[in-house]
């Protein structure tokens, strides 16, 4: 369902306020927005948190931890080779560009990176000499190593202030904000020409402003689309043939359906499913452990653990294969081994004289005491008192293991069909 821009803006602001109260202050959960943009079909934009440079020292260890988490998130997002990286730098010295250094760990040649220097309006005022501005606008090759997309950086300025009707908003509408962006570009060009003491060339002007950056990215994406057309057409043709074949097979099946054949197929599926269950209990390596296996810790969390009245739990290091991701019969053996270790390590409960005397009743045949029966009565009672809670826990654990066999059996059936 389409969401008005105002509602989306309110949602983003609410998320920002929530994260301000969160100790982590950023979230790796993605917000996915589908926007209809007439200039670029199928465009996906991934916005990541800005990199943090925390001060050294133990008192800043929380901020240092956040910085590492943000950098790890950014590195994960930009590692896909088909992605175009838009690297935003907020520095007037290209040598000390921190964001670019992180990007170059993933894209060393900058072959898929567009470099953008932000807040140009504030940087221009920092330069005292025209030569410094020249170096900033066209950094030497020794500073920007690699084959940068677009050959040189872009420079942008965006007016500060929010768009909205609230008292804190500077711009009342999106159109008003866009006009301010255009005006900012004109002012940036004028400031640069004043600092340089000359007019900017056509090539230099093509690097100034958000509109120039947008035009470059649109042309770049258009070239990517055209380059990918043969591959896309080939994939679509292959998919069309596959779908046509499946449709023909389904049509044949529908036309030949009858009660007898349906029963036969149901019976065949039933037999195949039971075979896969048996196979899982006997042991197999077809199902991937990383997808279907459970470590002992996972098994305890999902299926319950063996704990007595003292809440003692066997350490993982005492259990064989504790760190392995198991399923089926292997997981059953591990659960039984843990049960045996827990029960085998228990001490026999004490027996009082009163319990012994009470167990020595009167036989129905003679007036004496059947001591064998009395010993059995005491043994069964103490065993039930001691072991019954663990037997219930074992039942829950084994039931959990058996329930897990259903999706794994379905996977095995699909694996056979696919291969």
C-alpha positions in Angstrom: 0.0 0.0 0.0 1.5 3.4 -1.0 2.6 5.6 1.9 2.4 9.4 1.8 5.8 11.1 2.0 4.7 12.8 5.2 3.9 9.5 6.9 7.3 8.1 5.9 9.1 11.2 7.2 7.2 10.8 10.5 8.2 7.1 10.7 11.9 8.0 10.1 11.9 10.7 12.7 10.2 8.3 15.2 12.9 5.7 14.6 15.7 8.4 15.0 14.2 9.4 18.4 13.9 5.8 19.5 17.6 5.2 18.6 18.6 8.3 20.5 17.3 6.6 23.6 19.0 3.3 22.7 22.5 2.8 24.1 23.6 1.4 20.7 22.2 4.5 18.9 22.0 2.7 15.5 20.2 -0.3 14.1 21.3 -2.8 11.5 17.7 -3.5 10.6 17.0 -2.3 7.1 14.2 0.1 6.1 13.1 -0.9 2.6 11.4 1.7 0.5 10.1 1.2 -3.0 10.0 4.6 -4.8 8.7 5.2 -8.3 11.4 7.3 -10.0 10.8 8.1 -13.7 14.5 8.5 -14.5 15.7 5.1 -13.2 13.8 1.8 -13.2 14.7 -0.9 -10.7 16.9 1.4 -8.6 17.9 0.3 -5.1 19.5 2.8 -2.7 21.1 1.5 0.5 21.8 4.2 3.1 24.2 3.2 5.9 25.0 4.9 9.2 27.9 7.4 9.1 31.3 6.2 10.3 32.4 7.2 13.8 35.9 8.3 14.8 35.9 7.9 18.6 38.5 9.4 20.9 41.0 6.9 22.4 40.8 5.9 26.1 38.8 3.5 28.3 36.1 6.1 29.0 35.2 6.1 25.3 35.0 2.3 25.0 31.2 2.3 24.4 31.6 4.7 21.5 34.6 2.7 20.2 32.4 -0.4 20.2 29.7 1.4 18.3 32.3 2.6 15.8 33.5 -1.0 15.1 29.9 -2.2 14.8 29.0 0.6 12.3 32.2 -0.1 10.2 31.4 -3.8 10.1 27.9 -3.0 8.9 29.2 -0.7 6.2 31.8 -3.2 5.0 29.1 -5.9 4.8 26.8 -3.8 2.7 29.4 -2.6 0.2 31.1 -6.0 -0.4 28.7 -7.0 -3.2 30.6 -6.5 -6.5 27.6 -5.4 -8.5 26.9 -2.4 -6.1 27.9 1.2 -6.8 29.5 2.7 -3.7 28.6 6.4 -3.1 31.4 7.4 -0.7 30.6 10.7 1.2 33.6 12.5 2.6 33.4 15.4 5.1 37.0 16.5 5.0 38.9 19.3 3.3 42.1 17.2 3.1 42.0 14.2 0.8 45.0 12.6 2.5 43.0 12.2 5.8 39.8 11.0 4.2 38.6 8.3 6.6 35.6 7.0 4.8 37.6 6.4 1.6 40.1 4.3 3.6 37.3 2.0 4.7 35.9 1.8 1.2 39.3 0.9 -0.3 39.5 -2.1 2.0 36.6 -3.6 -0.1 37.2 -1.7 -3.4 41.0 -1.1 -3.5 40.9 0.4 -7.0 37.8 2.5 -6.4 36.5 1.1 -9.7 32.9 1.0 -8.5 33.1 4.0 -6.1 31.8 7.5 -6.7 33.5 9.9 -4.4 31.6 12.9 -3.1 32.8 15.7 -0.9 29.9 17.1 1.1 29.4 20.5 2.8 31.3 22.3 0.1 29.9 25.7 1.3 31.7 25.4 4.6 34.9 24.0 3.1 35.4 26.9 0.6 35.7 29.3 3.5 38.5 27.2 5.0 40.9 27.8 2.1 43.2 30.9 2.2 44.9 30.4 -1.2 43.7 29.7 -4.7 46.2 26.9 -5.0 44.7 25.1 -2.1 41.3 25.2 -3.8 42.8 23.9 -7.0 44.3 20.9 -5.2 41.0 20.2 -3.4 39.0 20.3 -6.7 41.5 18.3 -8.7 43.5 16.1 -6.2 46.7 14.7 -7.7 46.8 11.0 -8.8 49.2 10.2 -5.9 46.4 11.0 -3.4 43.5 9.3 -5.2 44.9 6.0 -6.3 42.8 3.7 -8.5 40.3 4.1 -11.3 37.7 6.3 -9.6 34.2 6.2 -11.2 33.8 9.5 -13.0 37.6 10.1 -12.8 37.4 12.8 -10.1 35.3 13.6 -7.0 32.0 15.5 -6.9 31.3 18.4 -4.6 27.9 19.1 -3.0 26.2 21.3 -0.5 22.7 20.8 1.0 20.9 23.6 2.9 20.5 22.7 6.5 17.0 22.5 8.0 14.0 20.1 7.9 11.0 20.1 5.5 7.6 20.2 7.2 5.0 22.3 8.9 6.3 22.1 12.4 7.9 25.0 14.2 11.4 23.4 13.8 11.1 23.1 10.0 12.9 25.6 7.8 11.3 24.6 4.5 7.5 24.3 4.2 7.5 22.1 1.1 9.7 19.8 -0.9 9.6 22.3 -3.8 10.9 25.0 -1.5 13.8 22.7 -0.4 14.7 21.8 -4.1 14.8 25.5 -5.0 17.1 26.1 -2.0 19.4 23.3 -3.2 19.6 24.8 -6.7 20.3 28.3 -5.2 23.1 26.7 -3.1 24.7 25.3 -6.2 24.8 28.7 -7.8 26.3 30.2 -4.7 28.9 27.5 -4.4 30.1 28.1 -8.0 30.3 31.8 -7.4 32.3 31.3 -4.2 34.7 29.0 -5.9 35.3 31.3 -8.8 35.9 34.2 -6.4 38.5 32.1 -4.4 40.2 30.9 -7.6 40.1 34.3 -9.3 38.9 32.7 -12.5 35.8 31.1 -14.1 35.2 27.4 -13.7 35.6 25.2 -16.8 32.7 23.2 -18.1 34.3 20.0 -16.7 34.7 21.6 -13.3 31.1 22.8 -13.2 29.9 19.3 -14.1 31.3 18.2 -10.7 29.6 20.9 -8.6 26.2 20.4 -7.0 23.6 17.7 -6.2 22.1 18.0 -9.7 25.4 17.2 -11.4 25.9 14.2 -9.2 22.3 13.0 -9.9 22.8 13.4 -13.7 26.1 11.5 -13.5 24.5 8.6 -11.5 21.5 8.4 -13.8 23.7 8.2 -16.9 25.9 5.6 -15.2 22.9 3.5 -14.3 21.5 3.8 -17.8 24.8 2.4 -19.2 24.6 -0.4 -16.6 21.1 -1.3 -17.7 22.0 -1.3 -21.4 25.1 -3.4 -20.7 23.0 -5.9 -18.8 20.2 -6.2 -21.4 21.7 -9.3 -23.2 22.2 -11.1 -20.0 18.7 -10.2 -18.7 17.1 -11.3 -22.0 19.0 -14.6 -21.8 17.8 -15.2 -18.2 14.2 -14.2 -19.1 14.2 -16.5 -22.1 15.5 -19.4 -19.9 12.9 -18.7 -17.2 10.2 -18.5 -19.9 11.1 -22.0 -21.2 11.2 -23.4 -17.7 7.8 -22.0 -16.8 6.3 -23.1 -20.1 7.6 -26.7 -19.5 6.2 -26.7 -16.0 2.9 -25.3 -17.1 2.7 -28.0 -19.8 3.4 -30.7 -17.2 0.9 -29.4 -14.8 -1.8 -29.2 -17.5 -1.1 -32.8 -18.4 -1.4 -33.8 -14.7 -4.7 -31.9 -14.3 -6.2 -33.5 -17.4 -5.3 -37.0 -16.2 -6.4 -36.7 -12.6 -8.7 -39.3 -11.2 -9.4 -40.8 -7.8 -7.2 -43.9 -8.2 -4.1 -42.0 -9.4 -4.5 -39.4 -6.6 -4.6 -42.3 -4.0 -1.5 -43.8 -5.7 0.4 -40.6 -5.5 -0.6 -40.0 -1.9 0.5 -43.5 -1.0 3.8 -43.0 -2.8 4.4 -39.7 -1.0 3.5 -41.3 2.3 6.0 -44.1 1.8 8.7 -41.7 0.6 8.1 -39.4 3.6 8.4 -42.4 6.1 11.5 -43.5 4.3 13.1 -40.1 4.8 12.2 -40.1 8.5 13.8 -43.5 8.9 16.9 -42.2 7.0 17.2 -39.3 9.3 17.1 -41.5 12.4 19.6 -43.9 10.9 21.9 -41.1 9.8 22.5 -39.0 6.6 24.6 -36.0 5.5 22.3 -34.7 2.7 20.6 -32.0 4.8 23.0 -29.1 5.5 23.9 -28.9 9.2 24.3 -25.1 9.1 20.6 -24.9 8.2 19.0 -27.8 10.1 21.5 -28.7 12.8 21.4 -27.7 16.4 24.3 -27.3 18.9 23.7 -28.6 22.4 23.2 -25.0 23.6 20.5 -24.5 20.9 18.9 -27.8 21.8 18.7 -26.9 25.5 17.1 -23.6 24.7 14.5 -25.0 22.3 13.8 -28.4 23.8 14.5 -27.9 27.5 17.5 -28.9 29.7 18.1 -31.5 32.3 18.0 -29.7 35.6 17.3 -31.0 39.1 16.1 -29.3 42.3 19.5 -27.7 42.6 19.3 -26.2 39.1 22.7 -27.7 38.3 23.4 -28.2 34.5 26.2 -30.2 33.0 28.8 -27.9 31.4 29.1 -28.2 27.6 32.7 -29.3 27.8 31.6 -32.5 29.6 29.4 -33.5 26.7 30.7 -35.1 23.5 29.8 -33.3 20.3 28.3 -30.4 22.3 29.4 -27.8 19.7 28.4 -29.8 16.6 25.2 -28.9 14.7 23.3 -32.2 14.8 19.9 -33.5 13.7 18.0 -36.8 13.5 19.6 -39.9 15.1 22.8 -38.2 15.9 21.0 -35.6 17.9 19.0 -38.4 19.6 22.2 -40.1 20.7 23.6 -36.9 22.1 20.4 -36.2 24.2 20.5 -39.8 25.5 24.2 -39.5 26.4 23.5 -36.2 28.3 20.6 -37.9 30.1 22.8 -40.9 31.1 25.5 -38.5 32.3 23.1 -36.5 34.4 21.4 -39.5 35.9 24.6 -41.5 36.4 26.1 -38.7 38.4 23.3 -38.5 40.9 23.6 -39.7 44.4 21.2 -42.2 45.9 18.7 -40.5 48.2 18.9 -41.4 51.9 16.5 -44.0 53.3 15.2 -43.4 56.9 14.4 -46.2 59.4 10.8 -45.0 59.4 10.6 -45.6 55.6 12.1 -49.1 56.1 9.7 -50.0 58.9 6.7 -48.7 57.0 7.7 -50.7 53.9 7.6 -53.9 56.0 3.9 -54.7 56.0 2.0 -57.9 56.6 1.7 -60.6 54.0 -1.7 -61.9 52.9 -0.6 -65.5 53.3 1.3 -65.5 56.6 2.0 -63.2 59.5 5.6 -62.5 58.5 7.3 -59.8 56.5 8.4 -60.2 52.9 11.7 -58.3 52.9 12.3 -58.7 49.2 9.0 -56.9 48.5 9.9 -54.2 51.0 13.2 -53.6 49.3 11.4 -53.3 45.9 8.8 -50.9 47.3 11.5 -48.7 48.7 13.6 -48.9 45.5 10.7 -48.1 43.2 9.6 -45.2 45.3 13.0 -43.6 45.6 13.7 -44.2 41.9 10.4 -42.5 40.9 11.1 -39.6 43.3 14.6 -39.2 41.9 14.3 -40.0 38.2 10.8 -39.1 37.2 11.4 -35.3 36.7 14.4 -36.2 34.4 12.3 -38.7 32.5 9.7 -36.0 31.8 12.5 -33.7 30.7 13.9 -36.4 28.4 10.4 -36.8 26.9 10.2 -33.1 26.0 13.7 -33.2 24.6 13.1 -36.2 22.4 9.8 -34.8 21.3 11.6 -31.6 20.2 14.1 -33.7 18.2 11.3 -35.6 16.5 9.4 -32.5 15.6 12.5 -31.1 13.9 12.5 -34.1 11.5 9.4 -32.8 9.6 11.0 -29.8 7.8 14.2 -31.8 7.3 12.2 -34.7 5.7 10.5 -32.2 3.4 13.9 -30.8 2.4 15.1 -34.3 1.5 12.0 -34.9 -0.6 12.6 -31.6 -2.5 16.3 -32.4 -2.8 15.5 -35.7 -4.6 13.0 -34.0 -6.9 15.5 -31.2 -7.8 18.3 -33.7 -8.5 
